[in-house]
Amino acid sequence: MVSLPIFDKSGKEVGKYELDPAEIAPSINKQLMHDAVVMYQANLRQGTHRTKTRAEVAGSTKKMYRQKGTGNARAGSKRSGIRRGGGQIFAIRPRDYSYRLNKKALKIATRMAIASKIQGEQVVVVDDLAQDEIKTKSVAGALKALGIYGQKIGIALEKHDPIFFRSARNIEGVSVTPVAELNAYSVLRPRKLVITKAALDSLRKSDKGE
């Protein structure tokens, strides 16, 4: 059982949140989390790279010099892949790097990632982050008050909040995600995970099927 301090937007501690990390994930499998992160990274690749073969490189197809009698190695055209400016022998072509792991495994990996963040004391619980107006300065001020401004930060809310999202999107290194849409990559990538009390409650309820 761990006791996480709950902060308000001014950085003041306003309570404690009692939580057993085993409620989120009974155990932590680093290999499963690694596999999930590699999958998400692979799915982000565009795969639009492309190089030319010797057939596509500009240049004459004429044999550079006669086969025998020059004392040099045999040579074909200047498009050859072993010559500077020639085509690539095994040319790279556009490809799709994406693939999917089992949906249940990905869900477990996400919960393991959150539990590992809690055990590593990299989770900051706040009572509420709601705002009445779109104001980046307010979000930046709250992060400064919590002592984490300037780091890579993931913020997990109970549900999508367009006002808060638009307020935080211009702050470098900060990402905002509803707790139901978190994945292992979005949890492990930032240095700190800021989560609201309501989002943490929702996460615990989802484990119980509520």
Summary of the structure (lengths in Angstrom):
residues: 210
radius of gyration: 26.5
end to end distance: 22.2
largest distance: 89.9
contacts: 560
relative contact order: 0.18
helix: 34%
strand: 15%
